Amino acid sequence: MNKSKYAQIFNSTCTGWEENREWNVMYLKAQQTYFNDALRNRGYVFLRDVLECLGLPVTKTSLFVGWYYDLSNASGDNYIDFDIHEKGDGSDIELDFNVDGDITNRFKD
């Protein structure tokens, strides 16, 4: 699997992590649903918002990349996908976020 530069590992250092892998997957799917609802209602979500919620390290790039909800824009996905992948026998879960890229140009000064 080719990972993007936005890929992260959800593990014991993260918020909401439990010893039970099934619980972790369920938790991540619930957070993904929450952020999709936020995207549709607010119109945008920054990757930073997701990383902070999950207790993952905030990166400089996460401050300006994210998702923008615009059904007239064919280049955007209009949904958030964590691309959840369980890694081998361990409890770590790999996430690779489908961000739309830099969304700051969508905002007015």
Secondary structure, 3 states (H helix, E strand, C coil): CCCCCCEEEECCCCCCCCCCHHHHHHHHHHHHHHHHHHHHHHCEEEHHHHHHHHCCCCCCHHHCEEEECCCCCCCCCCCCCCCCEECCCCCCEEEECCCCEECHHHCCC
